[in-house]
Amino acid sequence: MLQGLKTIFSQRWVPVLIIIALLAAIGYMLFFRTITITPQSEAKRMEQLALTKQTAQISPFVSDGCSGGVSSGWMEAMNQLEQLPIGISEQYTGLESIPFETACVDHDRVYHRGDGGYRGRLKSDNELRTAIMQYGITNVDQITQRHNLSTAEQAIYLYEVIAEAVYRGVRLGGAPCTGQSYAWGYGYNAGHCTTTEQ
């Protein structure tokens, strides 16, 4: 794995990966309190969400794309690329949003409803990871060319790394009842839950 990272970082192309990594680190630091460590620690929050669903109406669906500032960071990076020499910015023409943003929106749809408890959340997070990796595999030639990589394996590995980072982020930070816009069941009471304590 270390050799794969060295190969990727030896390329000239990677401002986007660095931005994604920085945004993930910042999000992790800012929202540490929303972390889920074990299924047992999440069980109480799932009970609170179930109570909230009994009294609250679900809000209309909204999505921020890839959460934690990743989509907005990507758009900012694309704006900055326009200032760079033509050869670099041309490679990203037509990528106004993150290439796998559709998968993030699909993931948000499941999170908005928050159905299925711990298993449902785990399934949804795994589907997001798989969709990102599949994007890398399906578009390997385009990714290899865009990022000036020397092999298809490097392009696939890049998306494998991104998929794993996104997966770890949603597993750690997407628990219910945190009041965050990306919490499991955020469609109910803006992600805030009824407490079980009297």
C-alpha positions in Angstrom: 0.0 0.0 0.0 2.8 2.4 0.8 4.4 1.9 -2.6 1.0 2.6 -4.2 0.7 5.8 -2.3 4.2 6.9 -3.3 3.4 6.2 -6.9 0.2 8.2 -6.8 1.8 11.2 -5.0 4.8 11.2 -7.3 2.4 12.4 -10.1 1.9 16.1 -10.8 -1.9 15.9 -10.9 -3.3 15.5 -7.5 -4.6 18.8 -6.1 -8.1 17.3 -5.8 -7.0 14.3 -3.7 -5.1 16.6 -1.3 -8.2 18.8 -1.0 -10.4 15.8 -0.3 -8.0 14.5 2.4 -7.8 17.9 4.1 -11.5 18.3 4.1 -12.0 14.9 5.6 -9.4 15.6 8.3 -11.1 19.0 9.1 -14.5 17.3 9.2 -13.2 14.6 11.5 -11.8 17.2 13.9 -14.8 19.5 13.9 -17.4 16.7 14.4 -15.6 14.3 16.7 -18.6 14.2 19.0 -20.7 12.6 16.3 -18.4 9.5 16.1 -19.8 6.0 16.4 -17.3 3.6 17.9 -19.4 0.4 18.3 -22.9 -0.9 17.4 -23.7 -0.8 21.2 -22.9 2.9 21.4 -25.1 3.6 18.4 -28.1 1.4 19.8 -29.3 4.1 22.1 -29.3 6.7 19.4 -31.2 4.3 17.1 -33.9 4.0 19.9 -34.1 7.8 20.1 -34.5 8.1 16.4 -37.3 5.5 16.5 -39.1 7.7 19.1 -38.6 10.8 17.1 -40.1 9.2 14.0 -43.3 8.5 16.0 -43.8 12.2 16.6 -42.0 14.1 13.8 -42.9 14.4 10.2 -40.2 13.7 7.6 -39.0 16.9 5.9 -38.6 17.2 2.1 -35.4 15.6 0.9 -32.3 17.9 0.5 -28.8 16.9 -0.2 -25.4 18.7 0.0 -23.9 16.1 -2.4 -20.8 14.6 -0.8 -21.1 15.8 2.8 -18.5 17.2 5.1 -17.7 20.0 2.7 -16.3 17.6 0.1 -18.7 18.8 -2.7 -18.3 22.5 -1.9 -14.5 22.0 -1.6 -14.5 20.3 -5.0 -16.3 23.2 -6.6 -13.8 25.6 -5.0 -10.9 23.5 -6.4 -12.5 23.6 -9.9 -12.8 27.4 -9.6 -9.1 27.5 -8.6 -8.1 25.2 -11.5 -9.4 27.8 -13.9 -6.6 30.1 -12.8 -3.9 27.5 -13.6 -2.2 26.9 -17.0 -4.5 25.7 -19.7 -3.0 22.2 -19.9 -4.0 21.4 -16.3 -7.4 23.1 -16.2 -8.5 21.5 -19.5 -8.1 18.1 -18.0 -10.9 18.9 -15.6 -13.3 20.5 -18.1 -16.8 19.2 -17.5 -16.2 18.1 -13.9 -18.2 20.9 -12.2 -19.1 18.3 -9.5 -17.3 15.4 -7.9 -17.4 12.6 -10.5 -19.2 10.2 -8.0 -21.5 12.8 -6.6 -24.6 10.9 -7.8 -23.6 8.1 -5.4 -23.4 10.6 -2.5 -26.9 11.9 -3.3 -28.2 8.3 -3.4 -26.5 7.7 -0.1 -28.1 10.9 1.3 -31.6 9.7 0.2 -31.2 6.6 2.4 -29.7 8.7 5.3 -32.6 11.2 5.1 -35.1 8.4 5.9 -32.9 6.5 8.3 -34.6 3.2 7.9 -33.1 -0.2 8.9 -31.1 0.7 12.0 -27.5 -0.2 12.3 -27.7 -2.8 9.5 -29.4 -0.4 7.2 -26.8 2.3 7.8 -23.9 -0.2 7.3 -25.5 -1.4 4.0 -25.9 2.1 2.8 -22.3 3.0 3.6 -21.0 -0.1 1.9 -23.0 0.7 -1.2 -21.5 4.2 -1.3 -17.9 2.8 -1.0 -18.7 0.2 -3.8 -20.2 2.9 -6.1 -17.1 5.1 -5.7 -14.7 2.2 -6.5 -17.0 1.1 -9.4 -16.7 4.6 -10.8 -13.0 4.3 -10.8 -13.1 0.9 -12.5 -15.6 2.0 -15.1 -13.8 5.2 -16.0 -10.3 4.0 -15.6 -9.0 5.2 -19.0 -10.4 8.7 -18.5 -9.0 8.9 -15.0 -5.6 7.7 -16.1 -5.4 10.3 -18.8 -6.9 13.2 -16.7 -4.4 12.7 -13.9 -1.5 11.8 -16.1 -1.0 8.4 -14.4 1.2 5.8 -16.0 -1.0 2.7 -15.4 -4.7 1.8 -15.1 -3.9 0.2 -11.7 -2.9 3.6 -10.3 -6.2 5.1 -11.3 -8.2 2.3 -9.8 -6.0 2.5 -6.6 -6.7 6.2 -6.4 -10.5 5.6 -6.3 -10.0 2.7 -3.9 -8.3 5.1 -1.5 -11.0 7.8 -2.0 -13.7 5.2 -1.5 -12.2 3.9 1.7 -11.7 7.5 3.1 -15.3 8.4 2.4 -16.5 5.1 3.9 -14.6 5.6 7.1 -15.9 9.2 7.3 -19.5 8.2 7.0 -19.1 5.3 9.4 -17.5 7.5 12.0 -19.6 10.6 11.6 -23.0 9.6 10.3 -24.6 8.3 13.5 -28.2 9.3 14.2 -29.3 12.0 16.6 -26.3 14.3 16.3 -28.2 17.3 14.8 -25.9 17.3 11.8 -27.2 17.7 8.3 -25.7 14.3 7.4 -26.9 12.3 10.5 -28.7 9.0 9.9 -32.4 10.0 9.8 -31.6 13.7 9.3 -35.0 14.1 7.6 -36.7 13.9 11.0 -36.4 17.0 13.3 -33.3 18.1 11.4 -31.3 15.2 12.9 -32.1 16.0 16.5 -33.8 13.2 18.4 -36.2 12.7 21.3 -34.4 11.6 24.4 -35.3 8.4 26.2 -34.4 10.0 29.6 -37.3 11.4 31.6 
